[in-house]
């Protein structure tokens, strides 16, 4: 709409063409490492999330702590700030508000940490190859030791992603535990076999609660554990039944057990 505002990720493929097409009719608010309105000039991972330095409109420098993990979260946050600016917010105010954000339940949600805080455990909804890769890549900078992952794949869904997710886990994690997700009407062992075809060195533990407990007990100082696939879900679909199951509750219980 002529006279409106376009908020554009300047780092995206073909961003220059999109900006050129939008500029004659719209005000452009571009963000990212190549952005003009909100340029990300530095990003440093920290225990609290990540420290960002943003240059506003080529002049003012604004530093903030974003309490979310991962480069993709930084870009999402800058997009949100850009949208706020497009509706009239002062850029400094929009950026400052990012420091009050809290993670979405089940999306790189920190459940706790073993060994007196030295081995954090995260739960994420990642259930596709790209999402699993993004979650593991986001956590890698936080692992001084091993990056470990517990995951499975859902039944009655795209079977082609199962070996792909196995390959992602084998490539990006140091230790892999393959377990059941929501098998639905399929045989859980057949689903696991398709995953394991691409990560033969993984530990196979059918029972998801046991897999989480074993992984938590295996943590040593500096390790990071990701429990992927179910995120915020509070049930596990087995056959035609939905059984009570919450990765976050199970992980917290496992952490409490090792701390006792």
C-alpha contacts under 8 A as a table, 3 or more apart, distances in Angstrom:
res1	aa1	res2	aa2	distance
1	X	4	X	5.68
1	X	25	X	7.67
1	X	26	X	7.52
2	X	25	X	5.01
2	X	26	X	5.83
3	X	25	X	6.24
3	X	26	X	5.35
3	X	27	X	7.05
4	X	25	X	7.79
4	X	26	X	5.28
4	X	27	X	6.33
5	X	26	X	5.25
5	X	27	X	4.59
5	X	28	X	5.74
5	X	29	X	7.11
5	X	86	X	6.10
6	X	22	X	7.15
6	X	26	X	6.34
6	X	27	X	6.18
6	X	28	X	4.89
6	X	29	X	6.08
6	X	86	X	7.82
7	X	28	X	6.03
7	X	29	X	4.73
7	X	30	X	5.72
7	X	31	X	7.62
7	X	79	X	7.23
7	X	82	X	6.16
7	X	83	X	6.36
7	X	86	X	7.34
8	X	15	X	7.29
8	X	19	X	7.31
8	X	28	X	7.15
8	X	29	X	6.26
8	X	30	X	4.76
8	X	31	X	6.42
8	X	79	X	7.81
9	X	12	X	5.59
9	X	15	X	6.79
9	X	30	X	5.79
9	X	31	X	5.25
9	X	32	X	5.94
9	X	35	X	7.23
9	X	79	X	7.28
10	X	15	X	5.30
10	X	16	X	7.12
10	X	30	X	5.63
10	X	31	X	5.67
10	X	32	X	5.63
10	X	33	X	7.25
10	X	34	X	5.38
10	X	35	X	5.12
11	X	15	X	6.58
11	X	31	X	7.86
11	X	32	X	5.81
11	X	33	X	6.39
11	X	34	X	5.84
11	X	35	X	7.43
12	X	15	X	5.26
14	X	17	X	5.35
14	X	18	X	6.41
15	X	18	X	5.03
15	X	19	X	6.04
16	X	19	X	5.15
16	X	20	X	6.08
17	X	20	X	5.06
17	X	21	X	6.13
18	X	21	X	5.12
18	X	22	X	6.12
19	X	22	X	5.11
19	X	23	X	5.85
19	X	28	X	7.05
20	X	23	X	5.44
20	X	24	X	7.55
21	X	24	X	6.86
22	X	25	X	5.87
22	X	26	X	5.57
22	X	27	X	7.76
22	X	28	X	7.15
23	X	26	X	5.20
23	X	27	X	6.26
23	X	28	X	6.21
29	X	36	X	7.36
29	X	37	X	5.53
29	X	38	X	7.76
29	X	82	X	6.38
29	X	86	X	7.11
30	X	35	X	4.78
30	X	36	X	5.57
30	X	37	X	5.36
30	X	38	X	6.47
30	X	82	X	7.45
31	X	34	X	6.96
31	X	35	X	4.05
31	X	36	X	6.41
31	X	37	X	5.98
31	X	38	X	4.56
31	X	39	X	5.59
31	X	40	X	7.44
31	X	78	X	6.46
31	X	79	X	6.76
31	X	82	X	6.95
32	X	35	X	4.71
32	X	38	X	6.51
32	X	39	X	5.21
32	X	40	X	5.31
32	X	75	X	6.57
32	X	78	X	7.20
33	X	39	X	5.25
33	X	40	X	4.65
33	X	41	X	6.19
34	X	39	X	6.16
34	X	40	X	7.61
35	X	38	X	5.61
35	X	39	X	4.56
35	X	40	X	7.39
36	X	39	X	5.75
36	X	56	X	7.51
36	X	57	X	5.66
36	X	58	X	6.42
37	X	55	X	7.71
37	X	56	X	5.47
37	X	57	X	4.32
37	X	58	X	7.07
37	X	82	X	7.98
38	X	54	X	6.14
38	X	55	X	5.86
38	X	56	X	5.00
38	X	57	X	6.39
38	X	78	X	7.23
38	X	82	X	7.34
39	X	54	X	5.36
39	X	55	X	5.09
39	X	56	X	6.58
39	X	57	X	7.80
39	X	58	X	7.73
40	X	43	X	7.47
40	X	52	X	7.15
40	X	53	X	6.07
40	X	54	X	4.62
40	X	55	X	6.60
41	X	52	X	7.75
41	X	53	X	5.71
41	X	54	X	5.80
41	X	55	X	6.95
42	X	51	X	7.92
42	X	52	X	5.73
42	X	53	X	5.18
42	X	54	X	7.34
43	X	50	X	6.63
43	X	51	X	5.65
43	X	52	X	4.69
43	X	53	X	6.66
43	X	71	X	7.96
44	X	50	X	5.41
44	X	51	X	5.08
44	X	52	X	6.64
45	X	49	X	6.11
45	X	50	X	4.26
45	X	51	X	6.35
45	X	69	X	7.64
45	X	70	X	7.93
45	X	141	X	6.93
45	X	142	X	7.47
46	X	49	X	5.11
46	X	50	X	4.94
46	X	51	X	6.79
46	X	142	X	7.74
47	X	50	X	7.55
47	X	142	X	7.51
48	X	65	X	7.74
48	X	66	X	7.84
48	X	67	X	5.72
48	X	68	X	7.75
49	X	65	X	7.06
49	X	66	X	5.79
49	X	67	X	4.41
49	X	68	X	4.83
49	X	69	X	4.99
49	X	70	X	7.95
50	X	65	X	5.75
50	X	66	X	5.35
50	X	67	X	6.53
50	X	68	X	6.80
50	X	69	X	6.51
50	X	70	X	7.80
51	X	63	X	7.31
51	X	64	X	5.86
51	X	65	X	4.50
51	X	66	X	6.20
52	X	63	X	5.72
52	X	64	X	5.39
52	X	65	X	6.17
52	X	66	X	7.08
52	X	74	X	7.96
53	X	61	X	6.94
53	X	62	X	5.74
53	X	63	X	4.42
53	X	64	X	6.53
54	X	61	X	5.80
54	X	62	X	5.19
54	X	63	X	6.31
55	X	58	X	5.78
55	X	59	X	6.24
55	X	60	X	5.58
55	X	61	X	4.52
55	X	62	X	6.23
56	X	59	X	5.80
56	X	60	X	5.12
56	X	61	X	6.25
56	X	62	X	7.33
56	X	91	X	7.14
57	X	60	X	7.08
62	X	92	X	7.06
62	X	95	X	7.79
64	X	95	X	7.43
64	X	96	X	6.83
64	X	99	X	6.71
65	X	99	X	5.77
66	X	69	X	8.00
66	X	74	X	7.45
66	X	98	X	6.23
66	X	99	X	5.12
66	X	100	X	8.00
66	X	101	X	7.47
67	X	99	X	6.35
67	X	100	X	7.60
67	X	101	X	6.57
67	X	102	X	6.66
67	X	103	X	7.72
68	X	73	X	6.40
68	X	74	X	7.71
68	X	101	X	7.74
68	X	102	X	7.16
68	X	103	X	6.28
69	X	73	X	6.36
69	X	74	X	7.95
69	X	108	X	7.18
69	X	138	X	6.32
69	X	139	X	7.36
70	X	73	X	5.27
70	X	74	X	6.70
70	X	135	X	7.65
70	X	137	X	7.62
70	X	138	X	4.21
70	X	139	X	7.08
71	X	74	X	5.10
71	X	75	X	6.51
71	X	138	X	6.67
72	X	75	X	5.11
72	X	76	X	6.18
72	X	134	X	7.90
73	X	76	X	4.95
73	X	77	X	6.03
74	X	77	X	5.10
74	X	78	X	6.24
75	X	78	X	5.12
75	X	79	X	6.19
76	X	79	X	5.05
76	X	80	X	6.33
77	X	80	X	5.04
77	X	81	X	6.26
77	X	98	X	6.79
78	X	81	X	4.93
78	X	82	X	6.01
78	X	95	X	7.80
79	X	82	X	4.93
79	X	83	X	6.22
80	X	83	X	5.10
80	X	84	X	6.29
81	X	84	X	5.02
81	X	85	X	6.21
81	X	91	X	7.28
81	X	94	X	5.23
81	X	95	X	6.01
81	X	98	X	7.63
82	X	85	X	5.01
82	X	86	X	6.15
82	X	91	X	7.93
83	X	86	X	4.94
83	X	87	X	6.54
84	X	87	X	5.28
84	X	88	X	6.63
84	X	89	X	5.41
84	X	94	X	6.33
85	X	88	X	5.09
85	X	89	X	4.49
85	X	90	X	6.18
85	X	91	X	5.85
85	X	94	X	6.94
86	X	89	X	7.13
89	X	93	X	6.88
89	X	94	X	6.30
90	X	93	X	5.25
90	X	94	X	6.22
91	X	94	X	5.03
91	X	95	X	6.13
92	X	95	X	5.21
92	X	96	X	6.07
93	X	96	X	5.10
93	X	97	X	6.22
94	X	97	X	5.24
94	X	98	X	6.87
95	X	98	X	5.36
95	X	99	X	7.55
96	X	99	X	5.76
96	X	100	X	7.84
97	X	100	X	5.59
97	X	101	X	7.34
98	X	101	X	5.44
103	X	107	X	6.60
103	X	108	X	7.24
103	X	109	X	6.29
104	X	107	X	5.47
104	X	109	X	7.26
105	X	109	X	6.16
105	X	231	X	7.30
105	X	232	X	5.72
106	X	109	X	5.30
106	X	123	X	5.61
106	X	124	X	4.97
106	X	125	X	5.84
106	X	230	X	7.66
106	X	231	X	3.87
106	X	232	X	4.28
106	X	233	X	7.86
106	X	248	X	7.85
107	X	123	X	6.56
107	X	124	X	4.44
107	X	125	X	5.82
107	X	126	X	7.97
107	X	231	X	6.30
107	X	232	X	7.69
108	X	122	X	5.66
108	X	123	X	5.47
108	X	124	X	4.72
108	X	125	X	7.88
108	X	135	X	7.13
109	X	122	X	5.28
109	X	123	X	5.23
109	X	124	X	6.44
110	X	120	X	7.07
110	X	121	X	5.90
110	X	122	X	4.43
110	X	123	X	6.61
111	X	120	X	7.59
111	X	121	X	5.68
111	X	122	X	5.62
111	X	123	X	6.99
111	X	248	X	6.40
111	X	251	X	7.11
111	X	252	X	6.34
112	X	117	X	7.43
112	X	120	X	5.77
112	X	121	X	5.67
112	X	122	X	7.59
112	X	252	X	6.83
112	X	255	X	7.33
113	X	116	X	6.82
113	X	117	X	4.58
113	X	118	X	6.39
113	X	119	X	5.02
113	X	120	X	3.87
113	X	121	X	5.60
113	X	255	X	7.01
114	X	117	X	5.42
114	X	118	X	6.15
114	X	119	X	4.96
114	X	120	X	6.29
114	X	121	X	7.74
114	X	216	X	7.50
114	X	219	X	7.19
114	X	255	X	5.97
114	X	258	X	7.39
114	X	259	X	7.06
115	X	118	X	5.33
115	X	119	X	6.16
115	X	220	X	7.17
115	X	221	X	6.47
115	X	259	X	7.31
116	X	119	X	7.81
117	X	120	X	6.47
118	X	220	X	7.81
118	X	221	X	5.04
118	X	222	X	5.64
118	X	223	X	7.43
119	X	219	X	6.46
119	X	220	X	6.56
119	X	221	X	5.51
119	X	222	X	5.46
119	X	223	X	4.97
119	X	224	X	5.42
119	X	225	X	7.52
120	X	223	X	7.19
120	X	224	X	5.24
120	X	225	X	6.44
121	X	224	X	6.03
121	X	225	X	4.73
121	X	226	X	6.02
121	X	227	X	7.62
121	X	251	X	7.71
122	X	224	X	7.90
122	X	225	X	6.18
122	X	226	X	4.90
122	X	227	X	6.16
123	X	226	X	5.83
123	X	227	X	4.79
123	X	228	X	5.91
123	X	231	X	5.67
123	X	247	X	6.97
123	X	248	X	6.59
124	X	135	X	7.43
124	X	226	X	7.20
124	X	227	X	6.33
124	X	228	X	4.91
124	X	229	X	6.41
124	X	230	X	6.87
124	X	231	X	4.58
124	X	232	X	7.85
125	X	228	X	5.72
125	X	229	X	4.65
125	X	230	X	4.88
125	X	231	X	3.83
125	X	232	X	6.92
126	X	129	X	8.00
126	X	131	X	4.84
126	X	132	X	5.04
126	X	135	X	7.08
126	X	228	X	5.49
126	X	229	X	4.85
126	X	230	X	7.37
126	X	231	X	7.44
127	X	131	X	6.45
127	X	132	X	6.49
127	X	153	X	6.93
127	X	228	X	6.94
127	X	229	X	4.52
127	X	230	X	7.45
128	X	131	X	5.21
128	X	132	X	6.05
128	X	161	X	6.79
128	X	165	X	6.81
129	X	132	X	5.21
129	X	133	X	6.12
129	X	161	X	6.60
129	X	164	X	6.02
129	X	165	X	4.76
129	X	168	X	6.55
130	X	133	X	5.11
130	X	134	X	6.13
131	X	134	X	5.03
131	X	135	X	6.16
132	X	135	X	5.17
132	X	136	X	6.14
132	X	165	X	7.16
132	X	168	X	7.23
132	X	169	X	7.65
132	X	228	X	7.34
133	X	136	X	5.27
133	X	137	X	5.94
133	X	168	X	6.14
133	X	169	X	7.61
133	X	172	X	7.23
134	X	137	X	5.13
134	X	138	X	6.04
135	X	138	X	5.11
135	X	139	X	6.36
136	X	139	X	5.18
136	X	140	X	6.08
136	X	147	X	7.86
136	X	172	X	6.50
136	X	173	X	7.08
136	X	226	X	7.51
137	X	140	X	5.24
137	X	141	X	7.72
137	X	172	X	7.23
138	X	141	X	6.90
139	X	142	X	5.38
139	X	143	X	6.81
139	X	147	X	7.68
139	X	224	X	7.46
140	X	143	X	5.37
140	X	147	X	6.49
141	X	144	X	7.61
142	X	224	X	7.16
143	X	146	X	6.07
143	X	147	X	5.94
143	X	222	X	5.79
143	X	223	X	5.42
143	X	224	X	5.42
144	X	222	X	4.65
144	X	223	X	6.35
145	X	220	X	7.75
145	X	221	X	7.02
145	X	222	X	4.43
145	X	223	X	4.52
145	X	224	X	7.44
146	X	173	X	7.66
146	X	174	X	5.63
146	X	175	X	7.29
146	X	222	X	7.02
146	X	223	X	4.61
146	X	224	X	6.38
147	X	173	X	5.24
147	X	174	X	5.31
147	X	175	X	6.72
147	X	223	X	5.85
147	X	224	X	5.01
147	X	225	X	6.08
147	X	226	X	7.77
148	X	173	X	5.57
148	X	174	X	5.77
148	X	175	X	4.75
148	X	176	X	5.87
148	X	177	X	7.90
148	X	215	X	7.75
148	X	223	X	7.39
148	X	224	X	6.11
148	X	225	X	4.69
148	X	226	X	6.15
149	X	169	X	7.33
149	X	173	X	6.57
149	X	175	X	6.54
149	X	176	X	5.12
149	X	177	X	6.12
149	X	225	X	5.64
149	X	226	X	4.67
149	X	227	X	5.77
149	X	228	X	7.13
150	X	176	X	6.16
150	X	177	X	4.63
150	X	178	X	5.97
150	X	179	X	6.95
150	X	211	X	7.03
150	X	212	X	6.71
150	X	215	X	7.41
150	X	225	X	7.74
150	X	226	X	6.31
150	X	227	X	4.77
150	X	228	X	6.15
151	X	177	X	6.54
151	X	178	X	5.40
151	X	179	X	5.81
151	X	180	X	7.34
151	X	181	X	7.10
151	X	227	X	6.11
151	X	228	X	5.03
151	X	229	X	5.99
152	X	178	X	5.58
152	X	179	X	4.95
152	X	180	X	4.97
152	X	181	X	4.83
152	X	192	X	6.98
152	X	195	X	7.73
152	X	228	X	7.74
152	X	229	X	6.71
153	X	162	X	6.33
153	X	180	X	6.78
153	X	181	X	5.30
153	X	182	X	7.03
153	X	183	X	7.48
153	X	191	X	6.88
153	X	192	X	7.64
153	X	195	X	7.89
153	X	229	X	7.18
154	X	157	X	6.13
154	X	180	X	7.78
154	X	181	X	5.33
154	X	182	X	4.65
154	X	183	X	5.21
154	X	184	X	7.22
154	X	191	X	7.93
155	X	159	X	7.89
155	X	181	X	7.92
155	X	182	X	6.03
155	X	183	X	4.15
155	X	184	X	5.14
155	X	185	X	6.57
155	X	186	X	5.44
155	X	188	X	7.73
155	X	191	X	7.17
156	X	159	X	7.86
156	X	183	X	7.44
156	X	184	X	6.50
156	X	185	X	6.73
156	X	186	X	6.60
158	X	161	X	6.07
158	X	162	X	7.83
159	X	162	X	5.61
160	X	163	X	6.69
160	X	164	X	7.12
161	X	164	X	4.90
161	X	165	X	5.96
162	X	165	X	5.26
162	X	166	X	6.29
162	X	191	X	7.47
162	X	194	X	5.91
162	X	195	X	4.89
163	X	166	X	4.83
163	X	167	X	6.08
163	X	194	X	5.69
163	X	195	X	4.57
163	X	196	X	7.14
163	X	197	X	6.36
163	X	198	X	5.20
163	X	199	X	7.98
164	X	167	X	5.09
164	X	168	X	6.27
164	X	195	X	7.62
164	X	198	X	7.24
165	X	168	X	4.99
165	X	169	X	6.16
165	X	195	X	6.87
166	X	169	X	5.17
166	X	170	X	6.13
166	X	195	X	4.87
166	X	196	X	6.30
166	X	197	X	7.50
166	X	198	X	5.04
166	X	199	X	5.24
167	X	170	X	5.08
167	X	171	X	6.08
167	X	198	X	5.01
167	X	199	X	5.91
168	X	171	X	5.16
168	X	172	X	6.00
169	X	172	X	5.35
169	X	173	X	5.35
169	X	176	X	6.63
169	X	199	X	7.35
170	X	173	X	5.83
170	X	174	X	7.37
170	X	175	X	7.83
170	X	176	X	7.00
170	X	198	X	7.52
170	X	199	X	5.36
170	X	202	X	7.79
173	X	176	X	6.55
175	X	202	X	6.86
176	X	201	X	7.80
176	X	202	X	4.83
176	X	203	X	6.15
177	X	202	X	5.61
177	X	203	X	4.67
177	X	204	X	5.86
177	X	205	X	6.89
177	X	211	X	6.71
177	X	215	X	7.40
178	X	192	X	6.73
178	X	195	X	7.60
178	X	196	X	7.45
178	X	202	X	6.50
178	X	203	X	6.06
178	X	204	X	4.90
178	X	205	X	6.23
178	X	206	X	7.54
178	X	211	X	7.84
179	X	192	X	6.79
179	X	204	X	6.12
179	X	205	X	5.18
179	X	206	X	4.76
179	X	207	X	6.44
179	X	208	X	5.58
179	X	211	X	6.53
180	X	183	X	6.63
180	X	188	X	6.33
180	X	192	X	7.14
180	X	205	X	7.98
180	X	206	X	5.58
180	X	207	X	6.53
180	X	208	X	5.74
181	X	208	X	7.37
181	X	229	X	6.88
181	X	230	X	7.19
181	X	236	X	7.05
182	X	236	X	5.39
182	X	237	X	4.76
182	X	238	X	6.16
183	X	186	X	5.57
183	X	187	X	6.77
183	X	188	X	5.49
183	X	191	X	7.65
183	X	237	X	6.40
183	X	238	X	5.56
183	X	239	X	7.11
184	X	237	X	5.28
184	X	238	X	4.69
184	X	239	X	4.61
184	X	240	X	6.69
185	X	238	X	6.95
185	X	239	X	4.68
185	X	240	X	7.11
186	X	190	X	7.66
186	X	191	X	7.52
186	X	239	X	7.55
187	X	190	X	5.39
187	X	191	X	6.63
188	X	191	X	5.17
188	X	192	X	6.28
188	X	206	X	7.73
189	X	192	X	5.08
189	X	193	X	6.10
189	X	206	X	7.60
190	X	193	X	5.04
190	X	194	X	6.44
191	X	194	X	5.31
191	X	195	X	6.62
192	X	195	X	5.15
192	X	196	X	6.05
192	X	204	X	7.74
193	X	196	X	4.97
193	X	197	X	6.12
194	X	197	X	5.35
194	X	198	X	7.56
195	X	198	X	5.91
195	X	199	X	6.79
196	X	199	X	4.76
196	X	200	X	5.08
196	X	201	X	7.91
196	X	202	X	6.94
197	X	200	X	5.86
199	X	202	X	5.74
205	X	208	X	7.12
205	X	210	X	7.11
205	X	211	X	5.43
206	X	210	X	7.96
206	X	211	X	7.28
207	X	210	X	5.32
207	X	211	X	6.16
208	X	211	X	4.98
208	X	212	X	6.23
209	X	212	X	5.22
209	X	213	X	6.20
209	X	247	X	7.93
209	X	250	X	6.34
210	X	213	X	5.00
210	X	214	X	6.01
211	X	214	X	5.19
211	X	215	X	6.12
212	X	215	X	5.14
212	X	216	X	6.13
212	X	227	X	7.46
212	X	250	X	7.35
212	X	251	X	6.39
212	X	254	X	7.41
213	X	216	X	5.13
213	X	217	X	6.17
213	X	250	X	7.88
213	X	251	X	7.10
213	X	254	X	5.25
214	X	217	X	5.13
214	X	218	X	6.21
215	X	218	X	5.04
215	X	219	X	6.63
215	X	225	X	7.57
216	X	219	X	5.43
216	X	225	X	7.52
216	X	251	X	7.66
216	X	254	X	6.50
216	X	255	X	6.64
216	X	258	X	7.89
217	X	254	X	7.86
217	X	258	X	6.61
219	X	223	X	5.96
219	X	224	X	7.60
219	X	225	X	7.70
220	X	223	X	5.69
227	X	247	X	7.32
228	X	231	X	6.67
230	X	233	X	5.47
230	X	246	X	7.97
230	X	247	X	7.00
231	X	247	X	6.83
231	X	248	X	7.72
232	X	246	X	7.29
232	X	247	X	7.80
232	X	248	X	7.79
233	X	236	X	7.92
233	X	245	X	7.62
233	X	246	X	6.07
233	X	247	X	7.74
234	X	244	X	6.07
234	X	245	X	5.08
234	X	246	X	4.46
234	X	247	X	7.75
235	X	242	X	5.67
235	X	243	X	5.26
235	X	244	X	4.47
235	X	245	X	4.43
235	X	246	X	6.30
236	X	242	X	5.40
236	X	243	X	5.07
236	X	244	X	6.35
236	X	245	X	5.61
237	X	240	X	6.94
237	X	241	X	5.71
237	X	242	X	4.47
237	X	243	X	6.30
238	X	241	X	5.43
238	X	242	X	6.35
238	X	243	X	7.23
245	X	249	X	7.95
245	X	250	X	7.72
246	X	249	X	5.34
246	X	250	X	6.22
247	X	250	X	5.14
247	X	251	X	5.90
248	X	251	X	5.18
248	X	252	X	6.07
249	X	252	X	5.17
249	X	253	X	6.17
250	X	253	X	5.14
250	X	254	X	6.21
251	X	254	X	5.05
251	X	255	X	6.19
252	X	255	X	5.09
252	X	256	X	6.17
253	X	256	X	5.04
253	X	257	X	6.17
254	X	257	X	5.06
254	X	258	X	6.43
255	X	258	X	5.36
255	X	259	X	6.20
256	X	259	X	5.06
256	X	260	X	6.19
257	X	260	X	5.27
